[in-house]
Amino acid sequence: MYSSAHPYLYDDLDRQLISILRKDGRASISKLAQLLDVSRGTIQNRLDRLVSSGAILGFTIRAHEQIESNVVRAIMLIEVVGRSTTQVINKLRGIPQLEKLHTTNGAWDLVADIRATSLEEFDKVLREVRSIEGVLNSETSILLSTV
């Protein structure tokens, strides 16, 4: 792991590598080297440093929408009372259907990405979030399709 005394400084090659991996997290070392016009050893070293420095937290897949055709996805905007944001975030992190949670500015304090397996589960998540002490208001939009 890289220390704060000697932090890893990211350069253009690192950013290009991360960009390619965002599109294809399963790309081989050989393919990455070819696309970036560098040696396989360079790619392997960069990947090792990006992982050990914490720039890359893991590798995952993106499933085709048809695979998850019954999944209910939504964005929930959440307004928090006063200075209770930290407590609300801690409670929200305990709800497994909230895939991501973002802080934001403006009228809403938090944005939650919701993924539920049914409308019944989705309704339960909405009720659970709205019952958390410190949640003043919320607005939710179901995502219909990705274009």
Secondary structure by P-SEA (a helix, b strand, c coil): cccccccccccaaaaaaaaaaaacccccaaaaaaaacccaaaaaaaaaaaaaaccccbbbbbcccccccccccbbbbbbbcccaaaaaaaaaaacccccbbbbbcccccbbbbbbbccaaaaaaaaaaaaaccccccbbbbbbcccc
